[in-house]
Amino acid sequence: MWTGGPRWAAGPHARAPALEWTGCARTGGPADQECADLTVPLDHTDPGGPAVTVGVSRVPGGRPAAERRGTLLVIAGGPGGSGIKRLAEKGEALRQRTGGRYDLVAMDPRGVGRSTRASCGLGPQDRMLTALRPWPDGAGRIGESTARARRTAEACGRNGGALLRSLSTADQVRDIERFRQALGAEKLSAWGISYGAYVGAVYAQKYPHRTDRWVLDSVGDPDPALVSRAWMANTSQAVEERFPDFARWAADPARENEPGHGDGPGRGDGPGHGRPGGGLRLAERPEDVRPLFLSLAARLDRAPRPSATPGVPLTGNTLRQALHLALYSEAGFAGLARLLQEVQDPRARPVLPAELTAPVPDEDVAVMVAVVCNDVRWPGRIPEYERAVAADRARYPLTAGMPANLLPCAFWKDAPAEEPTRITDDGPSNLLLVQSLRDPATPHFGAVRMREALGRRARMVSVDRGGHGVYLGVGDACSDAAVTRFLTTGERPETDIRCPAPGPARGADG
């Protein structure tokens, strides 16, 4: 049973200093958004030692203090996603949905954004998204991705320093606790999305007495023996389960854009936005879309093509990465369909999604790689990866073995400083999980494992849709209402529930 009280203090330390707020509104975001700098220990076990800066932000609730519920923390995904940017994007909608009952806050994790920035010193080619994802070559060999992983690990070990070694889920959670202290809040409510939902789960495990109303949106498998290794491995099945949604759309895009079908144009946060409709049909039947995609990817494996972006060729793996990006939201389907049409046109210079045309910023890469590698030890035996890639590639051809391949963690210099957190049912019953059934990044079966680990502490809302990020993201009235009701009244469903698909029921993809 949960007994309350702190479990995870790193030792006595001074109260977090007061925050000095200044305006930092972004275009399209809340006009009254403010930012401040929070000083936190580089090493929380040495509170008097070197310090780093964590950028934090707030959006006032708007109600008089006596009518406010408290403070709600928005935890962005990643690892390394900017909470300040996420608050700018969703703050106004969240404030309206919750009726101004909360002061909304967020932070940039150490390493990125307004915080002290990290670096591995990687060259641009090693920071392309298709390089950061460990795609085997067209024949399934992993020699090139192995060399890149080793090169990346060595660069991070050489250039990252103490800051890079401090980047972990555990330290992000400790930084959140430091932020709570600086805010003077007895408890926090939270909305964590994707990796941010995992961070939220760990915080709720380590500081249960500091949690109020806690929402975990699109969360991954919490298996403490694997953590991010499981998240990556689960992507193979997740993409396979999501692909039929695109196949149905691609066989009749005009119909799928009617009210009640999918998310429609402009919904969600996914890449490749464009208005769906006639002219983008790829096949007569949904079951024909999959072999078409696989044949085009195989063709590009054999003979890459120039794209509309100089110096960025269109390869089979580029096409597979474009697919994964598009599956995050129905808003990406039109762009993917257009790309597949251009691949079939020998005269075209295919236009790639913006995410595939330029390197990922160095600080983002450093934080993403460091957190994944610092959280849990990865195997270092290359033959194991070769066998795993071959098996995964045969079973899940859409992802071609990538999710089973190795990351720089296989060559990481430093062992994890502590064991990953085991999520349990030891704590207050104040969590709500919300999850789409066909999520290409954090699949439903992984979220079910989180739900099982939390036991009596949680309820779960499953949504019969595809895509990643549910609340205020896919336009689902049922799940949005459930989350809003919980945040505003504290009421959760009595049992786990499932929100139905919009419009006519969807069958399987032949």
NORVEN-V512805 format. One record per pair of residues at least 24 apart in sequence whose C-alpha atoms are under 10 Angstrom apart, sorted by the first residue. I is the first residue (numbers start at 1). J is the second residue. Records with the same first field share a line. If there is no record, write none. Layout:
I=J, J
This chain:
1=425, 426, 427, 428
2=208, 209, 425, 426, 427, 428
3=208, 209, 426, 427, 428
4=207, 208, 209, 210, 426, 427, 428
5=206, 207, 208, 209, 210
6=206, 207, 208, 209, 210
7=205, 206, 207, 208, 209
8=170, 174, 203, 205, 206, 207
9=44, 45, 174, 177, 206, 207
10=43, 44, 45, 46, 47, 174
11=44, 45, 46, 47
12=44, 45, 46, 47, 48
13=41, 44, 45, 46, 47, 48
14=47, 48
15=178, 181, 182, 184
16=40, 177, 178, 179, 180, 181, 182, 183, 184
17=178, 179, 181, 182, 183
18=179, 181, 182, 183, 184
19=56, 179, 182, 183
21=56, 57, 58
22=57, 58
23=57, 58
24=57, 58, 84, 88
25=57, 59, 84, 85, 88
26=84, 85, 87, 88, 89
27=88, 89
28=88, 89, 90, 92
29=59, 85, 86, 87, 88, 89, 90, 91, 92, 93
30=58, 59, 60, 87, 88, 89, 90, 91, 92, 93, 95
31=59, 88, 92
32=58, 59, 60, 92
33=57, 58, 59, 60, 84, 87, 88, 91, 92, 104, 105
34=58, 59, 60, 84, 105
35=59, 84, 105, 106, 107, 114
36=107, 114
37=107, 114, 115, 116
38=107, 115, 175, 178, 179, 182
39=115, 116, 175, 178, 179, 182
40=110, 174, 175, 176, 178, 179
41=166, 171, 174, 175, 178
42=110, 162, 163, 165, 166, 167, 171, 175
43=162, 163, 165, 166, 171
44=166, 171, 174, 175, 178
50=162
51=116, 163
52=110, 111, 115, 116, 117, 163
53=108, 109, 110, 111, 114, 115, 116, 117
54=107, 108, 109, 110, 111, 112, 113, 114, 115, 116, 117, 172, 175, 176, 179
55=82, 83, 84, 106, 107, 108, 109, 110, 111, 112, 113, 114, 115, 116
56=82, 83, 84, 105, 106, 107, 108, 109, 114, 115, 176, 179
57=83, 84, 85, 87, 88, 104, 105, 106, 107, 108, 114
58=84, 87, 88, 91, 103, 104, 105, 106, 107
59=87, 88, 91, 92, 95, 100, 102, 103, 104, 105, 106
60=91, 95, 100, 101, 102, 103, 104, 105
61=91, 92, 94, 95, 96, 98, 99, 100, 101, 102, 103, 104, 105
62=95, 96, 99, 100, 101, 102, 103
63=99, 100, 101, 102, 103
64=100, 101
65=101, 102, 103
66=101
67=100, 101, 102
68=99, 100, 101, 102, 103, 488
69=98, 100, 101, 102, 103, 188, 189, 212, 487, 488, 489
70=101, 102, 103, 104, 185, 186, 187, 188, 189, 212
71=101, 102, 103, 104, 105, 180, 183, 185, 186, 187, 188, 189, 190, 212, 213
72=101, 102, 103, 104, 105, 106, 187, 188, 189, 190, 191, 212, 213, 214, 487
73=102, 103, 104, 105, 106, 107, 176, 180, 188, 189, 190, 191, 192, 200, 214
74=104, 105, 106, 107, 189, 190, 191, 192, 193, 196, 197, 200, 215
75=105, 106, 107, 108, 109, 176, 190, 191, 192, 193, 194, 195, 196, 197, 198, 199, 200, 216
76=106, 107, 108, 109, 191, 192, 193, 194, 195, 196, 197, 199, 200
77=192, 193, 194, 195, 196, 197, 198, 199, 218, 219, 469
78=109, 193, 194, 195, 196, 364, 367, 368, 371
79=109, 167, 168, 169, 172, 194, 195, 196, 199, 364, 365, 366, 367, 368, 369, 370, 371, 372
80=108, 109, 110, 111, 112, 113, 167, 195, 196, 363, 364, 365, 366, 367, 368, 369, 370, 371
81=107, 108, 109, 112, 113, 195, 196, 364, 367, 368
82=106, 107, 108, 109, 110, 112, 113, 114, 115, 364
83=107, 108, 109, 113, 192, 196
84=108, 109, 113, 114
85=113
86=193
89=269
90=472, 473
93=472
94=191, 471, 472, 484
97=472, 480, 481, 483, 484, 485, 487, 488
98=483, 484, 485, 486, 487, 488, 489
99=484, 488
100=488
101=487, 488
102=188, 189, 487, 488
104=189, 190
105=179, 180, 183, 188, 190
106=176, 179, 190, 191
107=172, 175, 176, 179
108=172
109=167, 168, 169, 171, 172, 173, 175, 176, 367
110=163, 164, 166, 167, 168, 171, 172, 175, 367
111=163, 164, 166, 167, 363, 364, 365, 366, 367, 368, 370
112=361, 362, 363, 364, 365, 366, 367
113=363, 364
116=163, 363
117=163, 164, 362, 363, 364, 366, 367
118=156, 159, 160, 161, 162, 163, 164, 167, 362, 363, 364, 365, 366, 367, 370
119=155, 156, 159, 160, 161, 163, 164, 361, 362, 363, 364, 365, 366, 367, 370
120=152, 153, 154, 155, 156, 157, 158, 159, 160, 161, 164, 362, 363, 364, 365, 366, 367, 369, 370
121=152, 155, 156, 158, 159, 160, 362, 363, 365, 366
122=151, 152, 153, 154, 155, 156, 159, 361, 362, 363, 365, 366
123=152, 155, 359, 362
124=358, 359, 360, 361, 362
125=312, 358, 359, 360
126=151, 152, 359, 360, 362, 365
127=152, 358, 359, 360, 361, 362, 364, 365, 366
128=312, 355, 356, 357, 358, 359, 360, 361, 365
129=318, 321, 355, 356, 357, 358, 359, 360, 365
130=315, 317, 318, 319, 320, 321, 322, 355, 356, 357, 359
131=317, 318, 359
132=359, 360, 365, 368, 369, 407, 408
133=232, 317, 321, 402, 403, 405, 406, 407
134=317, 401, 402, 403, 404, 405, 406, 407, 408
135=316, 317, 318, 320, 321, 389, 399, 400, 401, 402, 403, 404, 405, 406
136=317, 386, 389, 390, 393, 399, 400, 401, 402, 403, 404, 405, 406
137=301, 315, 316, 317, 400, 401, 402
138=297, 298, 299, 300, 301, 302, 315, 316, 317, 400
139=298, 301, 302, 390, 400
140=386, 389, 390, 393, 394, 400, 401, 402
141=386, 389, 390, 401
142=382, 383, 385, 386, 389, 390, 401, 402, 405, 406
143=382, 386
145=402, 405, 406, 407, 408
146=382, 385, 405, 406, 407, 408, 410, 411
147=408
148=407, 408
149=406, 407, 408, 409, 410, 411, 412
150=406, 407, 408, 409, 410, 411, 412
151=408, 411
152=365, 366, 369, 407, 408, 409, 411, 412
153=369, 370, 373, 407, 408, 409, 410, 411, 412, 413
154=408, 411, 412, 413
155=366
156=365, 366, 369, 370, 408, 412, 413
157=370, 411, 412, 413, 414
158=413
160=366, 367, 370
163=367, 370
164=366, 367, 369, 370, 371, 374
165=367, 370, 371, 373, 374, 413, 414, 415, 416, 417
166=367, 370, 371, 374, 416, 417
167=366, 367, 368, 369, 370, 371, 372, 373, 374, 375
168=199, 367, 368, 369, 370, 371, 372, 373, 374, 375, 376, 416, 417, 418, 420
169=195, 196, 198, 199, 200, 202, 203, 371, 372, 374, 375, 420, 421
170=199, 202, 203, 206, 371, 374, 375, 417, 418, 419, 420, 421
171=371
172=199, 200, 202, 203, 371
173=199, 200, 201, 202, 203, 204, 206, 207
174=203, 206, 207
176=200, 203
177=203, 206, 207, 210
180=210
185=210
186=210, 211, 212
187=211, 212, 213
188=212, 213, 214
189=213, 214, 215, 430, 431, 487
190=214, 215, 216, 431, 487
191=215, 216, 217, 432, 433, 471, 483, 487
192=216, 217, 218, 219, 433, 469
193=217, 218, 219, 434, 468, 469, 470, 471
194=218, 219, 220, 435, 441, 442, 468, 469, 470
195=219, 220, 228, 231, 442
196=220
197=433
198=222, 227, 423, 450
200=431
201=421, 422, 423, 424, 431, 450, 454
202=420, 421, 422, 423, 424
203=421, 423
204=423, 424, 426, 427, 428, 430, 431
205=421, 422, 423, 424, 425, 426, 427, 428, 454
206=421, 422, 423, 427
207=427
208=426, 427, 428, 429, 430
209=427, 428
211=427, 428, 430, 431
212=428, 429, 430, 431, 487, 490
213=429, 430, 431, 432, 486, 487, 488, 489, 490, 491
214=429, 430, 431, 432, 433, 458, 483, 486, 487, 490
215=430, 431, 432, 433, 434, 458, 459, 460, 471, 483, 486, 487
216=431, 432, 433, 434, 435, 447, 450, 458, 460, 471, 483
217=432, 433, 434, 435, 436, 442, 447, 460, 461, 468, 469, 470, 471, 483
218=433, 434, 435, 436, 437, 439, 441, 442, 443, 444, 446, 447, 462, 467, 468, 469, 470, 471
219=433, 434, 435, 439, 441, 442, 443, 444, 446, 447, 448, 449, 450, 451, 468, 469
220=441, 442, 443, 444, 445, 446, 447, 448, 449, 450
221=442, 443, 444, 445, 446, 447, 448, 449, 450, 451, 453
222=420, 421, 422, 423, 424, 446, 447, 448, 449, 450, 451, 452, 453, 454
223=420, 421, 422, 423, 446, 449, 450, 453
224=375, 376, 419, 420, 421, 422, 423
225=376, 377, 419, 420, 421, 422
226=375, 376, 377, 378, 420
227=372, 375, 376, 377, 420, 421, 422
228=371, 372, 373, 375, 376, 378
229=372, 373, 376, 377, 378, 379, 403, 404, 406, 407, 409
230=403, 404, 442, 446
231=403, 441, 442, 443, 446
232=402, 403, 404, 405, 406, 441, 442
233=388, 392, 401, 402, 403, 404, 405
234=403, 404, 440, 441, 442, 443, 445, 446
235=324, 396, 399, 402, 403, 404, 439, 440, 441, 442, 443
236=392, 393, 395, 396, 397, 398, 399, 400, 401, 402, 403, 404, 440, 441, 443
237=392, 395, 396, 398, 399, 403, 438, 439, 440, 441, 443, 445
238=324, 327, 396, 399, 437, 438, 439, 440, 441, 442, 443, 444, 445, 446
239=323, 324, 327, 328, 396, 398, 399, 438, 439, 440, 441, 442, 443
240=290, 395, 396, 397, 398, 399, 438, 440
241=437, 438, 439, 440, 443, 444, 466, 508, 509
242=324, 327, 328, 437, 438, 439, 440, 441, 443, 465, 466, 467
243=289, 290, 323, 324, 326, 327, 398, 438, 440, 466, 509
244=286, 287, 289, 290, 438, 466, 507, 508, 509, 510
245=286, 327, 330, 333, 438, 465, 466, 467, 506, 507, 508, 509
246=286, 289, 290, 323, 326, 327, 329, 330, 332, 333, 334, 336, 337, 466, 509
247=281, 282, 283, 285, 286, 287, 288, 289, 290, 293, 333, 337, 509, 510
248=283, 284, 285, 286, 287, 288, 289, 506, 507, 508, 509, 510
249=276, 277, 280, 281, 282, 283, 285, 286, 289, 330, 333, 334, 337
250=276, 277, 278, 280, 281, 282, 283, 284, 285, 286, 288, 289, 333, 334, 336, 337
251=280, 281, 282, 283, 284, 285, 286, 287, 288, 289
252=277, 278, 279, 280, 281, 282, 283, 284, 285, 286
253=277, 278, 279, 280, 281, 282, 333, 334, 337
254=278, 279, 280, 281
256=330
257=330
258=503
259=502, 503
260=501, 502, 503, 504
261=330, 501, 502, 503, 504, 505, 506
262=329, 330, 331, 465, 466, 474, 475, 476, 501, 502, 503
263=329, 330, 331, 465, 466, 467, 473, 474, 475, 476, 502
264=329, 330, 331, 333, 474, 475
265=330, 331, 332, 333, 334
266=329, 330, 331, 332
267=329, 330, 331, 332, 472, 473, 474, 475
268=328, 329, 330, 331, 332, 467, 468, 469, 470, 471, 472, 473, 474, 475
269=328, 329, 330, 331, 332, 467, 468, 469, 472, 473, 474
270=325, 326, 327, 328, 329, 330, 331, 332, 333, 467, 468, 469, 473
271=322, 324, 325, 326, 327, 328, 329, 330, 331, 332, 333, 335, 336, 353, 354, 355
272=322, 325, 326, 327, 328, 329, 330, 331, 332, 333, 334, 335, 336, 338, 339, 352, 353, 354, 355
273=326, 329, 330, 331, 332, 333, 334, 335, 336, 353
274=330, 331, 332, 333, 334, 335, 336, 338
275=331, 332, 333, 334, 335
276=330, 331, 332, 333, 334, 335, 337, 338
277=334
279=337, 338, 341
280=333, 334, 335, 336, 337, 338, 339, 340, 341
281=334, 337, 338, 341
282=337, 338, 340, 341
285=509, 510
286=508, 509, 510
287=508, 509, 510
288=509, 510
289=509
290=398, 509
291=398
292=340
293=319, 320, 323, 337, 340, 398
294=319, 320, 397, 398, 399, 400
296=320, 340, 343, 344
297=340, 343, 398, 400
299=343
300=343
305=343, 346, 348, 349, 350
306=348, 349, 350, 351
307=342, 343, 348, 349, 350, 351, 352, 357
308=348, 349, 350, 351, 352, 357
309=349, 350, 351, 352, 354, 356, 357, 358
310=357
311=357
312=352, 356, 357, 358
313=349, 350, 352, 357
314=343, 349, 350, 351, 352, 356
316=400
317=399, 400, 402
318=352, 353, 356
319=343, 352, 353, 356
320=397, 398, 399, 400, 402
321=353, 355, 356, 398, 399
322=352, 353, 354, 355, 356
323=398, 399
324=398, 399, 440, 441
325=353, 355, 356, 440, 441
326=353, 440, 467
327=438, 439, 440, 441, 466, 467, 468
328=438, 439, 440, 441, 466, 467, 468, 469
329=439, 440, 465, 466, 467, 468, 469, 473, 474
330=465, 466, 467, 474
331=467, 474
369=407, 408, 409, 412
370=408, 409, 412
371=409, 416
372=407, 408, 409
373=407, 408, 409, 410, 411, 412, 413, 414, 415, 416
374=409, 412, 413, 414, 415, 416, 417, 418, 419, 420
375=409, 415, 416, 417, 418, 419, 420, 421
376=409, 415, 416, 417, 418, 419, 420
377=409, 410, 411, 412, 414, 415, 416, 419, 420
378=406, 407, 408, 409, 410, 411, 412, 415, 416
379=406, 407, 409, 410, 411
380=406, 407, 408, 409, 410, 411, 412
381=406, 410, 411
382=406, 410
385=410
422=453
423=450, 451, 452, 453, 454, 455
424=450, 451, 452, 453, 454, 455, 456, 457
425=451, 452, 453, 454, 455, 456, 457, 458
426=453, 454, 455, 456, 457
427=454, 455, 456, 457
428=456, 457, 458
429=454, 455, 456, 457, 458, 459
430=456, 457, 458, 459, 486, 490, 491, 492
431=456, 457, 458, 459, 460, 486, 490, 492
432=457, 458, 459, 460, 461, 482, 483, 486, 487, 491, 492, 493, 496
433=458, 459, 460, 461, 462, 483, 496
434=459, 460, 461, 462, 463, 469, 470, 471, 479, 480, 482, 483, 496, 497, 498
435=460, 461, 462, 463, 464, 465, 466, 467, 468, 469, 470, 471, 479, 498, 499
436=461, 462, 463, 464, 465, 466, 467, 468, 469, 470, 474, 479, 498, 499
437=461, 462, 463, 464, 465, 466, 467, 468, 498, 499, 501
438=462, 463, 464, 465, 466, 467, 468
439=465, 466, 467, 468, 469, 470
440=466, 467, 468
441=467, 468, 469
442=467, 468, 469
443=467, 468
451=496
458=492, 493, 495, 496
459=492, 493, 494, 495, 496, 497
460=492, 493, 494, 495, 496, 497, 498
461=492, 493, 495, 496, 497, 498, 499
462=496, 497, 498, 499, 500
463=497, 498, 499, 500, 501, 502
464=498, 499, 500, 501, 502, 505, 506
465=499, 500, 501, 502, 506
466=501
476=500, 501, 502
477=502
478=502
